[in-house]
Amino acid sequence: MKGIIMEWLKNLEQAKEEAIKTHKLILLQFEMDNCGGCKKMNTTTYLDKKVLEEMNEWFVPLKLDLIKDREVRKLLGAYWTPAFYFLDQNGNSYFHFNGYLPAEEFRAMLRIGIAETIMPRGRYEDIIKIIDKDIDELIDTSLYPKLLIARETARYIKIKDNSLLRKTLKEIQSTHPYSTEAKMYFWDE
């Protein structure tokens, strides 16, 4: 892929320093030899231009070996590859996902990871902006309802008006009736 280079760091302390310097989150991928999902990530998902653009824009990418990097593995409770951990600048994890994902699903998962990591820090406007970026391209992903709820939760917390959250939950009941999010509506009408 011309023009887009993904340089993965191989050391957590170096990644934390870079995250502090760049004001980005760390995206940690655990891998190991002969990991089929890792190989498929490298030959499909990581070749997608938008995946690379978003990873470069939002993250300090870090790859660690599940077997060799035992201390970090123990700290995070990692047991699978590929496994993705969203870390803040101190190395604290707020969201993780195990397994291979194709490009569009992975892009949706990146947004969920960001939302879960920065929501407690009050960065609601950033969450809305990041989730809304090219969201129409993610409509057919399994994570689309979760993206909508994360966005509307951030908006609700920011403006203290739940009307858009309620409306979105009602829409999800129609468009994605079998999703977990479709079952989340609890208000009495």
QUIJOVEN-V790414 format. One record per run of one state. SS is the DSSP state (2 for helix, 1 for strand, 0 for the rest). FROM is the first residue (numbers start at 0). TO is the last residue. If there is no record, write none. Layout:
{{SS;FROM;TO} {SS;FROM;TO}}
This chain:
{{0;0;7} {1;8;8} {0;9;10} {2;11;21} {0;22;23} {1;24;30} {0;31;34} {2;35;42} {0;43;43} {2;44;46} {0;47;47} {2;48;57} {1;58;64} {0;65;68} {2;69;75} {0;76;81} {1;82;86} {0;87;91} {1;92;97} {0;98;101} {2;102;120} {0;121;122} {2;123;131} {0;132;133} {2;134;137} {0;138;142} {2;143;158} {0;159;161} {2;162;174} {0;175;178} {2;179;182} {0;183;188}}
